[in-house]
Structures are given as structure tokens and as C-alpha cells.
Amino acid sequence: MASSLTKDSASTPGVEKTFLGHPRGLANLFMTEMWERYSYYGMRALLVLYLSAAVADGGLGFDAGTAIAIYSVYNAMVYLLALPGGWFGDRVWGARKTVAVSGTIIMIGHFLLALPTVVSFFIGLAFIAAGSGLLKANISTMVGHLYRDKNDPRRDGGFTIFYMGINLGAFVAPLTIGWVGQKVNWHYGFAMAGVGMAIGLAFYFLGFRNLAPESSEVPAPLSDADRVGIIRKALIWLAVAAVAYTLVGLSGQFTIDWVLWPLTILGLVLPAFYIIRIKRDSDLSAVERSRVSAYVWFFVAAAAFWGIYDQTGSTLTLFAKDNTASSMLGFAFPESWFQALNPLYVMALAPVFAWLWVALSRRSKEPSTLSKFAFGLVMIGASFFVMMLAQTASAGGVKVTPLWLCAVYLIQTVGELTLSPVGLSLTTKLAPAKYASQMMGVWFLAVTAGSSVIALLQLVGAPTDTKWWFASQGAIAMLGGFAIFMYRRKVQPLMGGVH
């Protein structure tokens, strides 16, 4: 009996060396992701503020519309690149190597932001977007690899712990990086983000022995012919872009719009193209095509949700700077600290929602998936109606109480906790078998589409400092939520038996 226990201890819960009862590798991935999110959200808390700050104050001096457009395009590219990021892990490097390379790229990007030159700043943004896209899908895959048995009862709990690491990093980042960046020096703040990613990489490399062997494998490696073909196409497109931008630069016509416009269009066209390509695949059954048609409803609604939600780092941050008092009860704080509210609310409310759904399910009163999704949209729309009231209250240069933004972030978090988990679940349920893994990348493309719409509105000159900006988007989101709820009986049959 003793020898049998020793032999099986490496895979038996409670016998192996564990982290909170989970495989030891979870601790390393938890710390890697926590510090990566620390670097990401810390930099993001400063981004729009730095872009819009006057040159005399150490910023880049862009107008508010351009700063929001840059932020939105950057956010769109992070999530757009999550799709090829997953592909790299599956076809080229394997998850473990992809995360190592991507984390290094992110770290370099943050340190490039720390250099006081405009060129290094935008190169750094490109590095961070590319690295974040590569890392996002693969590190979550590695968490799954830790549990060899897909029915391991610890599996869901492991992802919950991992998710808490994301929010812990996102909570601490604005409080530290935001304060240093705004109160001491912008570039010191960006450097802190680079140090954070370096710490995450240290935990990652030191924990290699604790990771699952599957993480080093390439599930579906490219053939030599495919590899050559892809490299050739990539070089051709790079050459075309290099020639085009060289000609524009030599003509003296180059502005930031020459970058923002193509990337914004790309962020709108590629998600649509990819979904249409999946729907038209002749290998799909009639039921699978019907499910993809149903998914389009949710994708468009999710794009509206994330387009509003991700303005926390752009229009809401500028509202905090220009229209909100930066003190409460005699305590002064920088505007970037508002970015800590959402992860704080998530950590506080996520266990409550998990308990609520279980309690309602036991009473056969749990809302349907469609109802939860609709409620999330209504809540995000309601948050912008509250912002409309806050914008009205700030008319004439009045600095409104921080409680307005505290309320807005709370409403948005409630919406997030009903829509985001449901969206992930729906994606896995409605995905055709052929695209089971790639559909998670499609879900991320909803963020790309939503952020690209916001960027487009800024590029055409839509004002963000009016009550109509908030009212119009709030109305669209709420109408979308009501439409999904009212037409749920028509959408349900399209879902092919999925509930």
C-alpha cells in the first residue's frame, strides 16, 4: 500500500506538493499572470493621461480625441493579436515557449515607454500589444495543462485562483504605478511596469519544473512547406507596408492618423471576415451553422458592451481628470486611482455572484443564459446614463464628487459579472467542433470590434465631453439588452439545443 501511494503521489490530489491544494505550477502561473496584469493595467492607467498631458508637463500633448483614439486602437490590437497568439502556441512554439517569448517582448515594450522619446514610446506600445496578444491565450491554456484529468474537481477552483491573480495585479497597479507616474515622473511609472513584468518572468522561469510537460509540446506543428509559405506572405506584406509608409514619410504628409485609420479599419473588418469565414465553412453541419448565426447576436452585443466598458481607461479617465474632484474626506489622490475600483469590485462581488447562481439554481429560479447576457448589457448602458447625469452636473467647470465614478464602476462591474462569464460559456457551447479552440479567440475579437468603433468615432471628431456621448451609447446598449430579452424565444431555436 505504501509503495503504491508513493508511485501515484505525483498525480493524486492531496499527496503531491501543492499550492492551496492545487498543482505547484499554479503558483508560478498565478504570479506570472498577476505581475503581467500589474504591468498592463499600470501602464494603461497612465496611457491617456500621458498622451493628453501638455508637453510642458512631460506629456505628448495630443488632443483628447486623438489620445482616446490611440488608446482604443491599442486596446483593440491587444485582443486582435490574441487570435494569432493562440495559433503560435498551437502550431509554432508551444504554450510554454510562447509565454516566455511574449513576456520578454512585453517587458522590453514597457522599458521602451520609459525612454523619453516619442519614437520609442510608440514602438513600445506595439511591443506590449504584440506580447500581450501572444501571452493571453497561452498562459490560460497552461493552467488547464496542470490538471491531467479534465474531470479533476480542483480544475474550476484553479481557474478561480488564477482569475483572482489577474484582479489583484490590476488593483495594485494604478495605486502604485499610477501614483509614481502622475506625481513623480511619467517615465518612472512606465519603468515600474517593466520591472513588474520582469518579476513575473522570474517567477515563470524559476517554476519551469512545476509546469506540465504538455505545455512544451506543439499540438499541431506546421509543416516545412506551410512555414515557408507563411514567412513569404508575411515578408511581402511587411515590404508593402514599409514602402507605403516610406513614401508617405518622404512626402511630408505622415501623421498619427496614417497609423490609426488602417488599424481601426483592420479591427472592424477582420472580426467580421473571420465570423463569415467560419459560418460559410462547408464542413459545418446545419446545426453548427445555425449556432454560429445565433452567436452573431451575442458577438454584436458583446462588442457594444466592451466598447463602453473599456472606456474606463479613456473617456472616464479624462472625465476624472477634468471634471471630478481628486479628493474625498480630506484625502487627495491621483485620477489614475479610479482604475483600481473595477478589480476591487470584482474581487468583492465575484464570490457573491457565484453563490447567488447556485442558490437560485437550487430553487429552479436561476435566470437563463440569454437573460443574464441581456441584463449585463442593460447594466453597462445604465452606467453611461449615470455618466450622462455626471457630465450634466459638471457643467460650467464644476468638479463633481468622486462618488459619481464610484457608482459608475460598480454598475459596470455588476454588468461584467453577468455578461463576461456567460459570454465565455456561450462561446464554448456554440462553437463548431472544427473551431472549438479558435472560437475563444473570436470572443476576444468582440473587444477588438468595440474598441475600434470608439476609435472610429474619435477619428471622425465625435466629442466625448458631452452628455450626448454617454446618453447615445447608453441607449444603444440598453436597447440591445432589451432586444435580446424580448427576442430570446426566437434566438433560442437558432442555438441548436444549447441552453
Disulfide bonds with the S-S distance in Angstrom:
none
